[in-house]
Amino acid sequence: MGKKNSIDSANLINKVLEIIEASLIFDISIKKFFIFIHPESYVHSAVTFKNETSIMSYYKPDMRVVLKNFFFKKNFKLYDKNKFFLNNLKKNEFNFYKLENKFNYLRKILNFAYLYKQNAYIAINLINEILVNKFINKKIKFPEIVNKIIINLNRKNIKKQIKYRKFNNLDNIFDFYRFIKSNIK
């Protein structure tokens, strides 16, 4: 992982971005997603259906698995049962924890995204990108990233742009990026 991905992962903003992405791909409201912490990192997603059954996508926490499946899509053959990674798990390696109150900032950002839809998705991404770069360049401290995302999303001039701006092409997004960059605090 690069610096940006590592930072997004450490402050859990990657979860916000993943929920936004999944809501767009599957046309599911952001309000229907829940975030659980799974420290062992085997389970990467889970879905519960209306009939109360669930499925999970789980695999070893290793980017080689993801890359192999991306580049070699025809690799969906049954694996040797002796190599099945769940056979080698120790007890208590499938733990899930609901988000603690100290992570309420994720819900605040997601609620903002829910209210303002596409424009908020773009703004969250842009503001996060700018703030992560400021952190990498030692202009802000790590905990300031998420606080400043929320503060900037709620600033009157930025919120007004999020509410009324139209995005018809990439030039509109680049203009918005320049606006955000010049107005971010």
C-alpha positions as CSV (number, residue, x, y, z in Angstrom):
1,M,0.0,0.0,0.0
2,G,1.1,3.5,-0.7
3,K,1.2,6.4,1.9
4,K,-2.3,7.6,1.0
5,N,-3.9,4.2,1.3
6,S,-2.1,3.5,4.6
7,I,-3.3,6.8,6.0
8,D,-6.9,6.3,4.8
9,S,-6.8,2.8,6.4
10,A,-5.3,4.0,9.7
11,N,-8.0,6.7,10.2
12,L,-10.8,4.5,8.7
13,I,-11.7,7.0,6.0
14,N,-11.2,4.1,3.6
15,K,-14.4,2.6,5.1
16,V,-16.3,5.8,4.2
17,L,-14.9,5.7,0.7
18,E,-15.7,2.0,0.3
19,I,-19.3,2.5,1.5
20,I,-19.7,5.3,-1.0
21,E,-18.3,3.2,-3.8
22,A,-20.4,0.1,-2.9
23,S,-23.6,2.3,-2.6
24,L,-22.9,3.5,-6.2
25,I,-22.0,0.1,-7.6
26,F,-24.9,-1.8,-6.1
27,D,-27.5,1.1,-5.9
28,I,-27.9,0.7,-2.1
29,S,-28.5,3.6,0.2
30,I,-25.6,4.6,2.4
31,K,-27.9,4.2,5.4
32,K,-28.1,0.4,4.9
33,F,-24.3,-0.1,5.4
34,F,-22.7,-0.9,8.8
35,I,-19.1,-0.8,9.7
36,F,-17.6,-3.5,11.8
37,I,-14.0,-3.8,12.9
38,H,-12.5,-7.2,12.2
39,P,-8.9,-7.1,13.5
40,E,-7.8,-10.3,11.8
41,S,-8.7,-8.9,8.4
42,Y,-10.0,-12.1,6.9
43,V,-13.6,-10.9,6.2
44,H,-13.6,-8.2,3.6
45,S,-17.4,-7.8,3.1
46,A,-20.6,-9.4,4.2
47,V,-24.2,-9.1,2.8
48,T,-27.4,-10.1,4.6
49,F,-30.4,-10.7,2.3
50,K,-34.1,-10.1,2.9
51,N,-34.5,-13.8,3.6
52,E,-32.1,-13.4,6.5
53,T,-29.2,-15.4,4.9
54,S,-25.8,-13.9,4.7
55,I,-22.7,-14.4,2.6
56,M,-19.1,-13.2,3.3
57,S,-16.1,-12.6,1.2
58,Y,-13.1,-13.8,3.2
59,Y,-9.6,-14.6,2.3
60,K,-6.1,-14.2,3.7
61,P,-5.2,-10.6,4.3
62,D,-2.7,-10.5,1.5
63,M,-2.8,-8.2,-1.5
64,R,-1.4,-11.0,-3.7
65,V,-4.8,-12.7,-3.4
66,V,-6.6,-9.5,-4.7
67,L,-4.1,-9.0,-7.5
68,K,-4.1,-12.6,-8.6
69,N,-7.9,-12.5,-8.8
70,F,-7.8,-9.2,-10.7
71,F,-5.3,-10.3,-13.3
72,F,-6.1,-14.0,-13.6
73,K,-9.9,-14.1,-13.5
74,K,-10.1,-17.6,-14.8
75,N,-8.5,-18.9,-11.5
76,F,-11.8,-19.8,-9.9
77,K,-11.0,-23.5,-9.6
78,L,-11.6,-25.5,-6.4
79,Y,-8.5,-25.3,-4.2
80,D,-6.8,-28.2,-2.6
81,K,-8.8,-28.8,0.7
82,N,-5.5,-29.1,2.6
83,K,-4.5,-25.6,1.6
84,F,-7.9,-24.1,2.7
85,F,-6.7,-21.3,4.9
86,L,-9.6,-21.6,7.4
87,N,-8.2,-25.1,8.3
88,N,-5.1,-23.3,9.8
89,L,-6.9,-20.7,11.9
90,K,-6.4,-20.5,15.6
91,K,-9.3,-20.1,18.0
92,N,-10.8,-16.7,18.2
93,E,-9.6,-15.4,14.8
94,F,-13.0,-14.4,13.6
95,N,-13.8,-11.4,15.9
96,F,-16.1,-8.5,15.0
97,Y,-16.6,-5.3,16.9
98,K,-19.2,-2.6,16.3
99,L,-17.7,0.8,15.9
100,E,-17.1,2.6,19.2
101,N,-18.3,6.1,19.8
102,K,-14.9,7.5,19.2
103,F,-15.5,6.6,15.5
104,N,-18.7,8.6,15.2
105,Y,-16.9,10.9,12.8
106,L,-17.4,8.1,10.2
107,R,-21.1,8.2,10.6
108,K,-21.1,12.1,10.5
109,I,-19.3,12.0,7.1
110,L,-21.6,9.2,5.8
111,N,-24.7,11.2,6.9
112,F,-23.3,14.2,5.0
113,A,-22.7,12.0,1.9
114,Y,-26.3,10.6,2.3
115,L,-27.8,14.2,2.3
116,Y,-25.8,15.7,-0.6
117,K,-25.2,12.5,-2.7
118,Q,-22.8,12.8,-5.7
119,N,-21.5,16.2,-4.9
120,A,-20.7,15.2,-1.4
121,Y,-18.9,12.0,-2.6
122,I,-16.7,14.2,-4.8
123,A,-16.1,16.7,-2.0
124,I,-15.2,14.1,0.6
125,N,-12.7,12.6,-1.8
126,L,-11.1,15.9,-2.7
127,I,-11.0,17.3,0.9
128,N,-9.5,14.0,2.1
129,E,-6.9,14.0,-0.7
130,I,-5.8,17.5,0.1
131,L,-5.6,16.9,3.9
132,V,-3.7,13.7,3.5
133,N,-1.2,15.5,1.3
134,K,-0.9,18.2,4.0
135,F,-0.3,15.5,6.6
136,I,2.4,13.8,4.4
137,N,4.1,17.2,4.0
138,K,3.9,17.7,7.8
139,K,1.6,20.7,7.6
140,I,-1.1,19.1,9.8
141,K,-1.1,16.3,12.4
142,F,-2.7,12.9,11.8
143,P,-5.8,13.4,14.0
144,E,-6.5,16.7,12.3
145,I,-7.4,14.9,9.0
146,V,-10.8,13.6,10.0
147,N,-11.6,16.6,12.1
148,K,-10.8,19.0,9.2
149,I,-12.9,16.8,6.8
150,I,-16.0,17.4,8.9
151,I,-15.2,21.1,9.6
152,N,-14.6,21.8,5.9
153,L,-17.7,19.9,4.7
154,N,-19.8,22.1,7.0
155,R,-18.2,25.4,6.1
156,K,-20.8,27.7,4.5
157,N,-18.9,28.5,1.3
158,I,-17.9,24.8,0.7
159,K,-21.3,23.5,1.7
160,K,-23.0,25.9,-0.7
161,Q,-20.8,24.7,-3.6
162,I,-21.5,21.1,-2.7
163,K,-25.3,21.8,-2.7
164,Y,-25.5,23.7,-6.0
165,R,-22.6,22.9,-8.2
166,K,-23.2,20.8,-11.3
167,F,-20.7,18.2,-12.4
168,N,-21.1,17.6,-16.2
169,N,-17.5,16.8,-17.0
170,L,-14.0,16.5,-15.6
171,D,-13.3,20.2,-16.0
172,N,-16.1,20.8,-13.5
173,I,-14.4,18.5,-11.0
174,F,-11.0,20.1,-11.5
175,D,-12.6,23.5,-11.0
176,F,-14.1,22.2,-7.8
177,Y,-10.8,20.8,-6.7
178,R,-9.1,24.2,-7.1
179,F,-12.0,25.8,-5.2
180,I,-11.7,23.3,-2.4
181,K,-7.9,23.6,-2.3
182,S,-8.0,27.4,-2.1
183,N,-10.8,27.4,0.6
184,I,-9.8,24.5,2.8
185,K,-8.8,25.3,6.4
